[in-house]
Amino acid sequence: MSIRSIRVSHILLSTGELAQTLYDSLKEVEGNRELLFRMFRKLAAKYSACASRNKGGDLGFLEFNTNARELEEAAMATPVGVLGGPIQSKFGYHVFLVTEEEEMGDLGIDGLHSVGIK
């Protein structure tokens, strides 16, 4: 798995059937990025079982080794603006959207920015 710095939104649902229904509805508008993002936010606010519903499903930039490992792994393999899911985790079923990606700088072998310490 490649490491990316990505911002993810999701809709958390209790059943696979409902997740598939929302996924199919969103997939129909995937060609129109603006409409997809707007529709995703509205569906997240209405249906998501996660507190992120108040932010249109926005989880922010993913931290590694989250509790929803399945979502993290699937999102890392998904390009920006492409709908993903449904993915099952211990929390339920996720339909997700990678909304942004940041460039990651070289942090060096120790994971810290080099500051010229001698």
C-alpha positions in Angstrom: 0.0 0.0 0.0 1.4 3.4 -1.0 1.3 6.1 1.6 -0.7 9.2 0.6 -2.0 12.2 2.4 -5.7 12.1 1.5 -8.8 13.8 2.7 -11.8 11.4 2.8 -15.5 11.8 3.2 -17.7 8.8 4.0 -21.3 7.8 4.6 -21.5 5.1 7.3 -24.5 2.8 7.0 -25.9 -0.1 9.0 -26.7 -2.4 6.1 -24.9 -3.5 2.9 -28.1 -3.1 1.0 -28.5 0.6 1.9 -24.8 1.2 1.3 -25.2 -0.3 -2.2 -28.3 1.7 -3.0 -26.5 5.0 -2.1 -23.4 4.0 -3.9 -25.4 3.2 -7.1 -27.2 6.6 -6.9 -23.9 8.4 -6.5 -22.2 6.4 -9.2 -24.8 7.8 -11.7 -23.5 11.3 -11.3 -19.8 10.4 -10.9 -19.0 12.1 -14.3 -20.0 15.5 -12.9 -17.5 16.1 -10.0 -19.3 19.2 -8.6 -22.7 17.4 -8.6 -21.1 14.2 -7.1 -19.5 16.2 -4.2 -22.7 18.2 -3.5 -24.9 15.1 -3.6 -22.5 13.1 -1.5 -22.5 15.8 1.2 -26.4 15.9 1.2 -26.7 12.1 1.5 -24.1 12.0 4.2 -26.0 14.6 6.2 -29.2 12.7 5.8 -28.2 9.0 6.2 -24.7 8.6 7.8 -24.5 7.0 11.2 -21.2 8.8 11.9 -20.9 12.2 13.6 -19.1 13.4 10.5 -22.6 13.7 9.0 -22.6 17.2 10.4 -19.7 18.0 8.1 -21.1 16.3 5.0 -19.2 13.1 5.8 -15.8 14.8 5.9 -13.3 12.8 8.0 -10.5 15.2 7.2 -7.0 13.9 6.3 -6.7 10.3 7.2 -4.4 9.3 10.0 -2.7 5.9 9.6 -3.7 2.9 11.6 -7.2 4.2 12.2 -9.9 2.0 13.8 -11.5 1.5 10.3 -8.5 -0.2 8.7 -10.6 -1.5 5.8 -11.8 2.0 4.9 -8.2 3.4 5.2 -6.8 0.7 2.9 -9.6 1.1 0.3 -9.3 4.9 0.3 -5.5 4.8 -0.2 -6.1 2.8 -3.4 -8.8 5.2 -4.7 -8.0 8.3 -6.8 -9.3 11.7 -5.9 -12.9 12.3 -7.0 -13.7 8.6 -7.5 -16.5 7.0 -5.5 -15.5 4.0 -3.4 -17.2 1.3 -1.5 -19.2 -0.2 -0.1 -16.5 -1.3 2.3 -17.4 -3.2 5.5 -15.7 -2.5 8.8 -16.6 -3.2 12.4 -18.6 0.1 12.4 -20.8 -0.8 9.4 -20.7 -0.2 5.7 -18.8 2.8 4.2 -19.4 4.6 0.9 -16.5 7.0 0.5 -15.0 9.7 -1.6 -11.4 10.9 -1.7 -11.9 14.6 -1.9 -8.3 15.9 -1.8 -4.7 14.8 -1.8 -1.7 16.7 -0.5 1.9 16.2 -1.6 4.0 14.5 1.0 7.5 15.8 1.4 10.5 13.5 2.1 10.5 13.1 5.9 13.8 11.2 6.0 14.5 7.8 7.5 13.5 8.9 11.0 10.2 10.4 9.9 11.2 13.9 10.8 12.0 16.8 8.6 15.7 17.3 8.4 16.7 20.6 10.1 20.5 20.5 9.6 21.4 19.2 13.1 25.1 18.1 13.1 
